[in-house]
Amino acid sequence: MNDSDRARGKSFTIFRSAAEEAEMKNAEQDWTNEGGHMSSTSGRVIHRSAEDLPFVAVLSHHGSERTEHGFATMREAEAFIKRNTPVPERTLSKLYDRPASDC
């Protein structure tokens, strides 16, 4: 905890208040455009404790170098990856599920 937190009388806790959660949700909704279309094929989060922004979202791209983007929290890094990578297509299991037309 740094001196500015102590000066405000704020104690450290792993839990967020409802106001902090609402503020985070609003901040995430403000990130409407982070560079255009989804050019990333996959992403992962790594932690670098010595950095100012310790959570790094590493994005893999088809046909180019990977990129790294630093974030203060794991939640922000995961949200960034979710917004910038495609959602895998849902498929039916060949063992158990089948379309109704096959029954």
Helices and strands as residue ranges (DSSP letters): H 3-7, H 18-29, E 40-47, E 55-61, E 64-71, H 74-84, G 100-102
